Amino acid sequence: MSILPVFAQTSAATTTGPSPFGTLFMFGSIFAIFYFLVIRPQSKQRKDHETKVMALKKGDQIVTVGGIVGEVVHIAAGLKDGAPVSGLNDHVTIKSGDSRLIVTRGRIAAVGADDPGTP
């Protein structure tokens, strides 16, 4: 009687593949961590910024994406079917020093920055 068939039977019985539920749980956990650490805060920050930009009014201090600091002088709403509609493509006239510039709302990086160093 040989001992090899006994070892072969016990090793075959103990070697099972990884559980598919464990793998799914691992990927689900990674996605949940990624969602709560990256996606959710970024979308919340984007919505807050868009709300601030859409609430612009005359006299607000802004910083453009290009780094120009200025004060809002005039806001011209865009037209859709002949009616004025506010959106991120509205033209905003700003005064920076002695110059006046026209930028679109979508190119405004920060609203309410009194000090250029703190957007």
Secondary structure, 3 states (H helix, E strand, C coil): CCCHHHHHHHHHHHCCCCCHHHHHHHHHHHHHHHHHHHHHHHHHHHHHHHHHHHCCCCCCEEEECCCCEEEEEEEECEEECCEEECCCCCEEEEEECCEEEEEEHHHEEEECCCCCCCC
